[in-house]
Amino acid sequence: MNVASTARPDVVPAPTPAAERRRIATFRSAADAHASAHETATQREIARRLASLLGYRFDDGPRGTGPDGTGSEGTYWLPNETVVGEAAARRLGLRGRHDLFGGYVPRAFVATKAITHPRVSPDAPVPEGWSDTFARRVDDGTLAGFTAFTRPDALAAARALLALGPVRLKPVTGTGGRGQRTCASIDDVERALDELSEQAFPAGPGPGGLVVEQDLVDVATLSVGLVDVPGLVASYVGTQRTTPDNSGEPGYGGSTLAVTRGGFEAIAAQDWPAPVRAALAAARAYDEAAHACFPGFFASRRNYDVVVGRDARGRTRCGVLEQSWRVGGASPAEVVALAALHADPGRATVRATCVERFGAGVEPPDGAQVFYDGVDDVAGPLLKYAWCRADAHA
């Protein structure tokens, strides 16, 4: 089966006359069968709104599958994770980016932080399908770093990078900064590896690996992204917020996106400050390299976290940290932005915001579109909402 995309995503075909006969369905992988209530409910609400936007029928069946657990040509999927491998794509009936809100990769490691950096030496072990070319192509738009798949290689990478200052160790499958360690010496690295080795270098199957990367201070993280649904494509640059969760720990608090109708070239054509222009260039180079270096890859939702900060010598650095080719925290903002652009074909830009607020008795502001309001089994009381404005700048 050939699951490769046949066209660049910035060229969008018109909706087909049969669009109203298509259904949209959510899908959760077996590995995420115990997802929290707010994640499942938010994903369902995003799917419902996309169905309304696209003129599809929303199917809220068990796991979003058909009677035999498979998809069909009449299904547009919203999976909770990046779809991995031809077998999974065949089971869901995926042929290209307009069959899902998310992405497809040929191998699991391609959807992780692992691809952002090169291996530490030409003979260092890497997963089957690894691309040394990818790291070379994105070198100008990433921080100094390496990806290691063994403890000895992680130590070698740390020794090389500590000459530049403190390093950050990041398991490649971690999200939201969880599991990361900052180390100022090789002794710090040894202790961190004792804690991280089980996750970073698992004995069983799975996309293991550890990123060893220079650490920055005074950082700001920008989100650069593109969403491509049948008949409409939009790109954006935005910022994230943190907020105390119900336990008092910092957590994701939402995003504000400046959204432009069209692909990456449309958002890049806007008048941006130098750090934003650098972030846009880095994200576009990363996106282009992924399409070139991993045959078969396609995605309709492509989000890149880009950090701007100072290194140990006080120099400003800018680099892509990781990619997200699946539904994400900013997706409520993405969906309300798409709906606003769809409703007003003459409008080129909008500003979309999504907010997550913890605690009991929280009320959404007037005009907000609620995606979740309840007591989550893990996070506790939580309200998630979004709104859209004509002002384009985040």
TORKOL-4160 file (C-alpha; in steps of 0.2 Angstrom, whole numbers, padded with zeros to 4 digits, m for minus):
394
<pt num="1" X="0000" Y="0000" Z="0000"/>
<pt num="2" X="0006" Y="0017" Z="m0004"/>
<pt num="3" X="0001" Y="0030" Z="0010"/>
<pt num="4" X="0011" Y="0044" Z="0004"/>
<pt num="5" X="0003" Y="0061" Z="0001"/>
<pt num="6" X="0002" Y="0065" Z="m0017"/>
<pt num="7" X="0002" Y="0084" Z="m0016"/>
<pt num="8" X="0010" Y="0098" Z="m0005"/>
<pt num="9" X="m0002" Y="0103" Z="0008"/>
<pt num="10" X="m0002" Y="0122" Z="0004"/>
<pt num="11" X="m0013" Y="0118" Z="m0012"/>
<pt num="12" X="m0030" Y="0114" Z="m0006"/>
<pt num="13" X="m0043" Y="0105" Z="m0017"/>
<pt num="14" X="m0061" Y="0110" Z="m0017"/>
<pt num="15" X="m0073" Y="0099" Z="m0006"/>
<pt num="16" X="m0080" Y="0085" Z="m0016"/>
<pt num="17" X="m0099" Y="0084" Z="m0019"/>
<pt num="18" X="m0099" Y="0068" Z="m0008"/>
<pt num="19" X="m0093" Y="0078" Z="0007"/>
<pt num="20" X="m0109" Y="0077" Z="0016"/>
<pt num="21" X="m0109" Y="0058" Z="0015"/>
<pt num="22" X="m0093" Y="0057" Z="0024"/>
<pt num="23" X="m0092" Y="0054" Z="0043"/>
<pt num="24" X="m0079" Y="0060" Z="0056"/>
<pt num="25" X="m0074" Y="0049" Z="0070"/>
<pt num="26" X="m0063" Y="0049" Z="0085"/>
<pt num="27" X="m0050" Y="0036" Z="0088"/>
<pt num="28" X="m0040" Y="0032" Z="0103"/>
<pt num="29" X="m0025" Y="0019" Z="0102"/>
<pt num="30" X="m0025" Y="0004" Z="0113"/>
<pt num="31" X="m0010" Y="0011" Z="0122"/>
<pt num="32" X="m0021" Y="0026" Z="0127"/>
<pt num="33" X="m0037" Y="0016" Z="0132"/>
<pt num="34" X="m0036" Y="0024" Z="0149"/>
<pt num="35" X="m0036" Y="0042" Z="0144"/>
<pt num="36" X="m0043" Y="0055" Z="0156"/>
<pt num="37" X="m0061" Y="0061" Z="0154"/>
<pt num="38" X="m0056" Y="0079" Z="0149"/>
<pt num="39" X="m0044" Y="0072" Z="0135"/>
<pt num="40" X="m0058" Y="0061" Z="0128"/>
<pt num="41" X="m0071" Y="0074" Z="0130"/>
<pt num="42" X="m0061" Y="0088" Z="0122"/>
<pt num="43" X="m0056" Y="0077" Z="0107"/>
<pt num="44" X="m0074" Y="0072" Z="0105"/>
<pt num="45" X="m0079" Y="0091" Z="0105"/>
<pt num="46" X="m0065" Y="0095" Z="0092"/>
<pt num="47" X="m0072" Y="0081" Z="0081"/>
<pt num="48" X="m0090" Y="0087" Z="0082"/>
<pt num="49" X="m0085" Y="0105" Z="0077"/>
<pt num="50" X="m0074" Y="0099" Z="0063"/>
<pt num="51" X="m0089" Y="0088" Z="0057"/>
<pt num="52" X="m0100" Y="0104" Z="0057"/>
<pt num="53" X="m0086" Y="0114" Z="0048"/>
<pt num="54" X="m0083" Y="0101" Z="0034"/>
<pt num="55" X="m0101" Y="0096" Z="0032"/>
<pt num="56" X="m0097" Y="0078" Z="0038"/>
<pt num="57" X="m0108" Y="0067" Z="0049"/>
<pt num="58" X="m0101" Y="0065" Z="0067"/>
<pt num="59" X="m0100" Y="0047" Z="0073"/>
<pt num="60" X="m0097" Y="0046" Z="0092"/>
<pt num="61" X="m0097" Y="0027" Z="0092"/>
<pt num="62" X="m0085" Y="0016" Z="0103"/>
<pt num="63" X="m0067" Y="0021" Z="0099"/>
<pt num="64" X="m0074" Y="0029" Z="0083"/>
<pt num="65" X="m0073" Y="0013" Z="0073"/>
<pt num="66" X="m0084" Y="0003" Z="0062"/>
<pt num="67" X="m0092" Y="m0014" Z="0066"/>
<pt num="68" X="m0076" Y="m0023" Z="0062"/>
<pt num="69" X="m0065" Y="m0010" Z="0071"/>
<pt num="70" X="m0058" Y="m0003" Z="0054"/>
<pt num="71" X="m0061" Y="0013" Z="0044"/>
<pt num="72" X="m0066" Y="0015" Z="0026"/>
<pt num="73" X="m0065" Y="0028" Z="0012"/>
<pt num="74" X="m0080" Y="0037" Z="0020"/>
<pt num="75" X="m0071" Y="0040" Z="0037"/>
<pt num="76" X="m0062" Y="0056" Z="0042"/>
<pt num="77" X="m0052" Y="0052" Z="0058"/>
<pt num="78" X="m0047" Y="0062" Z="0073"/>
<pt num="79" X="m0034" Y="0050" Z="0082"/>
<pt num="80" X="m0027" Y="0055" Z="0098"/>
<pt num="81" X="m0009" Y="0050" Z="0093"/>
<pt num="82" X="0001" Y="0051" Z="0077"/>
<pt num="83" X="m0003" Y="0035" Z="0067"/>
<pt num="84" X="0012" Y="0024" Z="0065"/>
<pt num="85" X="0015" Y="0011" Z="0051"/>
<pt num="86" X="0007" Y="0005" Z="0036"/>
<pt num="87" X="m0004" Y="m0008" Z="0045"/>
<pt num="88" X="m0012" Y="0005" Z="0056"/>
<pt num="89" X="m0015" Y="0016" Z="0041"/>
<pt num="90" X="m0023" Y="0002" Z="0031"/>
<pt num="91" X="m0034" Y="m0002" Z="0045"/>
<pt num="92" X="m0041" Y="0015" Z="0046"/>
<pt num="93" X="m0042" Y="0018" Z="0028"/>
<pt num="94" X="m0029" Y="0032" Z="0027"/>
<pt num="95" X="m0022" Y="0037" Z="0010"/>
<pt num="96" X="m0017" Y="0055" Z="0013"/>
<pt num="97" X="m0018" Y="0071" Z="0024"/>
<pt num="98" X="m0036" Y="0074" Z="0020"/>
<pt num="99" X="m0041" Y="0057" Z="0028"/>
<pt num="100" X="m0037" Y="0063" Z="0046"/>
<pt num="101" X="m0034" Y="0078" Z="0058"/>
<pt num="102" X="m0017" Y="0073" Z="0063"/>
<pt num="103" X="m0003" Y="0064" Z="0055"/>
<pt num="104" X="0005" Y="0048" Z="0049"/>
<pt num="105" X="0023" Y="0042" Z="0051"/>
<pt num="106" X="0031" Y="0026" Z="0044"/>
<pt num="107" X="0040" Y="0022" Z="0061"/>
<pt num="108" X="0036" Y="0027" Z="0079"/>
<pt num="109" X="0052" Y="0036" Z="0082"/>
<pt num="110" X="0048" Y="0049" Z="0068"/>
<pt num="111" X="0034" Y="0056" Z="0079"/>
<pt num="112" X="0046" Y="0059" Z="0094"/>
<pt num="113" X="0059" Y="0072" Z="0099"/>
<pt num="114" X="0072" Y="0059" Z="0093"/>
<pt num="115" X="0073" Y="0066" Z="0075"/>
<pt num="116" X="0078" Y="0084" Z="0080"/>
<pt num="117" X="0096" Y="0080" Z="0083"/>
<pt num="118" X="0110" Y="0069" Z="0075"/>
<pt num="119" X="0117" Y="0053" Z="0083"/>
<pt num="120" X="0134" Y="0056" Z="0093"/>
<pt num="121" X="0145" Y="0046" Z="0081"/>
<pt num="122" X="0142" Y="0038" Z="0063"/>
<pt num="123" X="0142" Y="0021" Z="0071"/>
<pt num="124" X="0130" Y="0025" Z="0086"/>
<pt num="125" X="0115" Y="0013" Z="0085"/>
<pt num="126" X="0099" Y="0020" Z="0079"/>
<pt num="127" X="0082" Y="0013" Z="0075"/>
<pt num="128" X="0078" Y="0006" Z="0058"/>
<pt num="129" X="0073" Y="0019" Z="0046"/>
<pt num="130" X="0084" Y="0033" Z="0054"/>
<pt num="131" X="0089" Y="0048" Z="0043"/>
<pt num="132" X="0106" Y="0056" Z="0046"/>
<pt num="133" X="0101" Y="0068" Z="0032"/>
<pt num="134" X="0087" Y="0075" Z="0042"/>
<pt num="135" X="0098" Y="0081" Z="0056"/>
<pt num="136" X="0110" Y="0089" Z="0044"/>
<pt num="137" X="0095" Y="0098" Z="0035"/>
<pt num="138" X="0088" Y="0106" Z="0051"/>
<pt num="139" X="0105" Y="0110" Z="0059"/>
<pt num="140" X="0103" Y="0129" Z="0057"/>
<pt num="141" X="0086" Y="0129" Z="0065"/>
<pt num="142" X="0089" Y="0118" Z="0081"/>
<pt num="143" X="0100" Y="0119" Z="0096"/>
<pt num="144" X="0116" Y="0110" Z="0099"/>
<pt num="145" X="0112" Y="0093" Z="0104"/>
<pt num="146" X="0112" Y="0074" Z="0100"/>
<pt num="147" X="0100" Y="0059" Z="0101"/>
<pt num="148" X="0106" Y="0044" Z="0110"/>
<pt num="149" X="0099" Y="0026" Z="0111"/>
<pt num="150" X="0111" Y="0019" Z="0123"/>
<pt num="151" X="0118" Y="0025" Z="0140"/>
<pt num="152" X="0136" Y="0026" Z="0134"/>
<pt num="153" X="0131" Y="0037" Z="0119"/>
<pt num="154" X="0121" Y="0048" Z="0131"/>
<pt num="155" X="0137" Y="0050" Z="0141"/>
<pt num="156" X="0147" Y="0054" Z="0126"/>
<pt num="157" X="0135" Y="0067" Z="0120"/>
<pt num="158" X="0134" Y="0075" Z="0137"/>
<pt num="159" X="0153" Y="0076" Z="0138"/>
<pt num="160" X="0154" Y="0085" Z="0121"/>
<pt num="161" X="0140" Y="0097" Z="0125"/>
<pt num="162" X="0145" Y="0102" Z="0143"/>
<pt num="163" X="0160" Y="0112" Z="0135"/>
<pt num="164" X="0146" Y="0124" Z="0130"/>
<pt num="165" X="0137" Y="0125" Z="0147"/>
<pt num="166" X="0123" Y="0115" Z="0156"/>
<pt num="167" X="0114" Y="0102" Z="0146"/>
<pt num="168" X="0096" Y="0096" Z="0147"/>
<pt num="169" X="0091" Y="0078" Z="0146"/>
<pt num="170" X="0074" Y="0074" Z="0138"/>
<pt num="171" X="0066" Y="0057" Z="0135"/>
<pt num="172" X="0060" Y="0057" Z="0118"/>
<pt num="173" X="0042" Y="0052" Z="0122"/>
<pt num="174" X="0040" Y="0065" Z="0136"/>
<pt num="175" X="0027" Y="0078" Z="0135"/>
<pt num="176" X="0025" Y="0095" Z="0143"/>
<pt num="177" X="0043" Y="0095" Z="0150"/>
<pt num="178" X="0039" Y="0080" Z="0161"/>
<pt num="179" X="0055" Y="0069" Z="0165"/>
<pt num="180" X="0067" Y="0082" Z="0159"/>
<pt num="181" X="0083" Y="0085" Z="0169"/>
<pt num="182" X="0096" Y="0100" Z="0169"/>
<pt num="183" X="0114" Y="0095" Z="0172"/>
<pt num="184" X="0129" Y="0106" Z="0175"/>
<pt num="185" X="0142" Y="0092" Z="0176"/>
<pt num="186" X="0145" Y="0074" Z="0171"/>
<pt num="187" X="0141" Y="0068" Z="0189"/>
<pt num="188" X="0124" Y="0076" Z="0187"/>
<pt num="189" X="0122" Y="0067" Z="0170"/>
<pt num="190" X="0126" Y="0050" Z="0178"/>
<pt num="191" X="0113" Y="0053" Z="0192"/>
<pt num="192" X="0100" Y="0059" Z="0180"/>
<pt num="193" X="0103" Y="0044" Z="0169"/>
<pt num="194" X="0101" Y="0032" Z="0184"/>
<pt num="195" X="0083" Y="0040" Z="0185"/>
<pt num="196" X="0079" Y="0041" Z="0167"/>
<pt num="197" X="0087" Y="0025" Z="0159"/>
<pt num="198" X="0071" Y="0014" Z="0161"/>
<pt num="199" X="0061" Y="0027" Z="0151"/>
<pt num="200" X="0074" Y="0032" Z="0139"/>
<pt num="201" X="0082" Y="0015" Z="0135"/>
<pt num="202" X="0068" Y="0002" Z="0138"/>
<pt num="203" X="0071" Y="m0016" Z="0136"/>
<pt num="204" X="0055" Y="m0020" Z="0127"/>
<pt num="205" X="0047" Y="m0013" Z="0111"/>
<pt num="206" X="0044" Y="0006" Z="0109"/>
<pt num="207" X="0052" Y="0022" Z="0103"/>
<pt num="208" X="0065" Y="0024" Z="0117"/>
<pt num="209" X="0079" Y="0037" Z="0116"/>
<pt num="210" X="0086" Y="0052" Z="0125"/>
<pt num="211" X="0089" Y="0070" Z="0118"/>
<pt num="212" X="0105" Y="0078" Z="0126"/>
<pt num="213" X="0103" Y="0096" Z="0122"/>
<pt num="214" X="0111" Y="0113" Z="0127"/>
<pt num="215" X="0101" Y="0122" Z="0140"/>
<pt num="216" X="0095" Y="0140" Z="0138"/>
<pt num="217" X="0090" Y="0153" Z="0150"/>
<pt num="218" X="0077" Y="0168" Z="0149"/>
<pt num="219" X="0068" Y="0157" Z="0136"/>
<pt num="220" X="0051" Y="0160" Z="0127"/>
<pt num="221" X="0043" Y="0146" Z="0117"/>
<pt num="222" X="0033" Y="0150" Z="0102"/>
<pt num="223" X="0021" Y="0138" Z="0093"/>
<pt num="224" X="0022" Y="0138" Z="0074"/>
<pt num="225" X="0009" Y="0128" Z="0065"/>
<pt num="226" X="m0002" Y="0123" Z="0050"/>
<pt num="227" X="m0019" Y="0115" Z="0050"/>
<pt num="228" X="m0025" Y="0108" Z="0033"/>
<pt num="229" X="m0043" Y="0102" Z="0031"/>
<pt num="230" X="m0052" Y="0099" Z="0015"/>
<pt num="231" X="m0056" Y="0115" Z="0007"/>
<pt num="232" X="m0046" Y="0126" Z="0020"/>
<pt num="233" X="m0028" Y="0128" Z="0026"/>
<pt num="234" X="m0022" Y="0140" Z="0039"/>
<pt num="235" X="m0005" Y="0144" Z="0047"/>
<pt num="236" X="m0001" Y="0152" Z="0063"/>
<pt num="237" X="0012" Y="0158" Z="0076"/>
<pt num="238" X="0008" Y="0159" Z="0094"/>
<pt num="239" X="0013" Y="0158" Z="0112"/>
<pt num="240" X="0009" Y="0147" Z="0127"/>
<pt num="241" X="0004" Y="0150" Z="0145"/>
<pt num="242" X="0006" Y="0140" Z="0160"/>
<pt num="243" X="m0006" Y="0140" Z="0175"/>
<pt num="244" X="m0006" Y="0132" Z="0192"/>
<pt num="245" X="m0016" Y="0116" Z="0191"/>
<pt num="246" X="m0026" Y="0109" Z="0205"/>
<pt num="247" X="m0011" Y="0103" Z="0215"/>
<pt num="248" X="m0002" Y="0119" Z="0213"/>
<pt num="249" X="0010" Y="0113" Z="0200"/>
<pt num="250" X="0013" Y="0123" Z="0184"/>
<pt num="251" X="0003" Y="0116" Z="0169"/>
<pt num="252" X="m0003" Y="0120" Z="0152"/>
<pt num="253" X="m0014" Y="0135" Z="0153"/>
<pt num="254" X="m0018" Y="0138" Z="0135"/>
<pt num="255" X="m0012" Y="0146" Z="0119"/>
<pt num="256" X="m0015" Y="0162" Z="0109"/>
<pt num="257" X="m0013" Y="0161" Z="0090"/>
<pt num="258" X="m0011" Y="0173" Z="0076"/>
<pt num="259" X="m0019" Y="0164" Z="0062"/>
<pt num="260" X="m0017" Y="0168" Z="0043"/>
<pt num="261" X="m0027" Y="0160" Z="0029"/>
<pt num="262" X="m0015" Y="0150" Z="0018"/>
<pt num="263" X="0001" Y="0140" Z="0021"/>
<pt num="264" X="0018" Y="0144" Z="0029"/>
<pt num="265" X="0022" Y="0156" Z="0016"/>
<pt num="266" X="0007" Y="0166" Z="0020"/>
<pt num="267" X="0011" Y="0168" Z="0039"/>
<pt num="268" X="0029" Y="0171" Z="0035"/>
<pt num="269" X="0024" Y="0186" Z="0023"/>
<pt num="270" X="0017" Y="0195" Z="0038"/>
<pt num="271" X="0028" Y="0209" Z="0047"/>
<pt num="272" X="0035" Y="0200" Z="0062"/>
<pt num="273" X="0049" Y="0204" Z="0075"/>
<pt num="274" X="0066" Y="0196" Z="0071"/>
<pt num="275" X="0064" Y="0182" Z="0084"/>
<pt num="276" X="0047" Y="0177" Z="0077"/>
<pt num="277" X="0054" Y="0177" Z="0059"/>
<pt num="278" X="0068" Y="0166" Z="0065"/>
<pt num="279" X="0056" Y="0154" Z="0073"/>
<pt num="280" X="0045" Y="0153" Z="0057"/>
<pt num="281" X="0061" Y="0150" Z="0046"/>
<pt num="282" X="0066" Y="0136" Z="0058"/>
<pt num="283" X="0049" Y="0128" Z="0058"/>
<pt num="284" X="0047" Y="0128" Z="0039"/>
<pt num="285" X="0064" Y="0120" Z="0037"/>
<pt num="286" X="0060" Y="0107" Z="0049"/>
<pt num="287" X="0043" Y="0103" Z="0041"/>
<pt num="288" X="0051" Y="0103" Z="0023"/>
<pt num="289" X="0065" Y="0091" Z="0030"/>
<pt num="290" X="0052" Y="0079" Z="0037"/>
<pt num="291" X="0043" Y="0077" Z="0021"/>
<pt num="292" X="0059" Y="0075" Z="0011"/>
<pt num="293" X="0068" Y="0063" Z="0023"/>
<pt num="294" X="0054" Y="0051" Z="0029"/>
<pt num="295" X="0045" Y="0044" Z="0014"/>
<pt num="296" X="0026" Y="0041" Z="0017"/>
<pt num="297" X="0025" Y="0055" Z="0030"/>
<pt num="298" X="0009" Y="0066" Z="0029"/>
<pt num="299" X="0000" Y="0077" Z="0041"/>
<pt num="300" X="m0014" Y="0089" Z="0041"/>
<pt num="301" X="m0010" Y="0096" Z="0059"/>
<pt num="302" X="0008" Y="0101" Z="0060"/>
<pt num="303" X="0014" Y="0110" Z="0076"/>
<pt num="304" X="0032" Y="0115" Z="0080"/>
<pt num="305" X="0038" Y="0121" Z="0097"/>
<pt num="306" X="0052" Y="0134" Z="0094"/>
<pt num="307" X="0062" Y="0140" Z="0109"/>
<pt num="308" X="0071" Y="0157" Z="0109"/>
<pt num="309" X="0084" Y="0161" Z="0124"/>
<pt num="310" X="0102" Y="0164" Z="0129"/>
<pt num="311" X="0115" Y="0150" Z="0130"/>
<pt num="312" X="0129" Y="0150" Z="0144"/>
<pt num="313" X="0139" Y="0163" Z="0134"/>
<pt num="314" X="0125" Y="0175" Z="0133"/>
<pt num="315" X="0121" Y="0172" Z="0115"/>
<pt num="316" X="0104" Y="0172" Z="0108"/>
<pt num="317" X="0099" Y="0155" Z="0101"/>
<pt num="318" X="0083" Y="0149" Z="0092"/>
<pt num="319" X="0078" Y="0131" Z="0088"/>
<pt num="320" X="0064" Y="0119" Z="0085"/>
<pt num="321" X="0062" Y="0108" Z="0101"/>
<pt num="322" X="0050" Y="0096" Z="0094"/>
<pt num="323" X="0035" Y="0093" Z="0082"/>
<pt num="324" X="0017" Y="0088" Z="0085"/>
<pt num="325" X="0008" Y="0079" Z="0071"/>
<pt num="326" X="m0008" Y="0075" Z="0081"/>
<pt num="327" X="m0022" Y="0084" Z="0090"/>
<pt num="328" X="m0014" Y="0095" Z="0103"/>
<pt num="329" X="m0017" Y="0108" Z="0117"/>
<pt num="330" X="m0019" Y="0122" Z="0105"/>
<pt num="331" X="m0032" Y="0112" Z="0094"/>
<pt num="332" X="m0047" Y="0121" Z="0101"/>
<pt num="333" X="m0040" Y="0138" Z="0096"/>
<pt num="334" X="m0036" Y="0130" Z="0079"/>
<pt num="335" X="m0053" Y="0124" Z="0076"/>
<pt num="336" X="m0062" Y="0140" Z="0081"/>
<pt num="337" X="m0050" Y="0150" Z="0069"/>
<pt num="338" X="m0054" Y="0138" Z="0055"/>
<pt num="339" X="m0073" Y="0141" Z="0058"/>
<pt num="340" X="m0071" Y="0159" Z="0058"/>
<pt num="341" X="m0061" Y="0159" Z="0042"/>
<pt num="342" X="m0073" Y="0147" Z="0034"/>
<pt num="343" X="m0088" Y="0159" Z="0039"/>
<pt num="344" X="m0080" Y="0174" Z="0031"/>
<pt num="345" X="m0071" Y="0170" Z="0015"/>
<pt num="346" X="m0065" Y="0187" Z="0013"/>
<pt num="347" X="m0056" Y="0187" Z="0030"/>
<pt num="348" X="m0037" Y="0183" Z="0029"/>
<pt num="349" X="m0032" Y="0184" Z="0048"/>
<pt num="350" X="m0039" Y="0180" Z="0065"/>
<pt num="351" X="m0033" Y="0179" Z="0083"/>
<pt num="352" X="m0038" Y="0163" Z="0092"/>
<pt num="353" X="m0036" Y="0159" Z="0110"/>
<pt num="354" X="m0039" Y="0143" Z="0120"/>
<pt num="355" X="m0039" Y="0143" Z="0139"/>
<pt num="356" X="m0037" Y="0129" Z="0152"/>
<pt num="357" X="m0043" Y="0134" Z="0170"/>
<pt num="358" X="m0042" Y="0123" Z="0185"/>
<pt num="359" X="m0053" Y="0124" Z="0201"/>
<pt num="360" X="m0071" Y="0123" Z="0206"/>
<pt num="361" X="m0084" Y="0136" Z="0201"/>
<pt num="362" X="m0074" Y="0143" Z="0187"/>
<pt num="363" X="m0086" Y="0152" Z="0174"/>
<pt num="364" X="m0081" Y="0155" Z="0155"/>
<pt num="365" X="m0082" Y="0173" Z="0149"/>
<pt num="366" X="m0096" Y="0179" Z="0138"/>
<pt num="367" X="m0094" Y="0173" Z="0120"/>
<pt num="368" X="m0082" Y="0159" Z="0125"/>
<pt num="369" X="m0085" Y="0142" Z="0116"/>
<pt num="370" X="m0083" Y="0128" Z="0129"/>
<pt num="371" X="m0074" Y="0112" Z="0125"/>
<pt num="372" X="m0074" Y="0104" Z="0143"/>
<pt num="373" X="m0082" Y="0109" Z="0159"/>
<pt num="374" X="m0082" Y="0096" Z="0173"/>
<pt num="375" X="m0072" Y="0086" Z="0186"/>
<pt num="376" X="m0058" Y="0076" Z="0177"/>
<pt num="377" X="m0054" Y="0059" Z="0185"/>
<pt num="378" X="m0035" Y="0064" Z="0185"/>
<pt num="379" X="m0034" Y="0083" Z="0184"/>
<pt num="380" X="m0049" Y="0087" Z="0195"/>
<pt num="381" X="m0061" Y="0102" Z="0191"/>
<pt num="382" X="m0056" Y="0109" Z="0174"/>
<pt num="383" X="m0064" Y="0121" Z="0162"/>
<pt num="384" X="m0057" Y="0122" Z="0144"/>
<pt num="385" X="m0064" Y="0136" Z="0132"/>
<pt num="386" X="m0059" Y="0146" Z="0116"/>
<pt num="387" X="m0064" Y="0161" Z="0107"/>
<pt num="388" X="m0059" Y="0170" Z="0091"/>
<pt num="389" X="m0056" Y="0189" Z="0087"/>
<pt num="390" X="m0052" Y="0199" Z="0071"/>
<pt num="391" X="m0035" Y="0205" Z="0078"/>
<pt num="392" X="m0022" Y="0194" Z="0070"/>
<pt num="393" X="m0007" Y="0197" Z="0081"/>
<pt num="394" X="m0004" Y="0186" Z="0096"/>
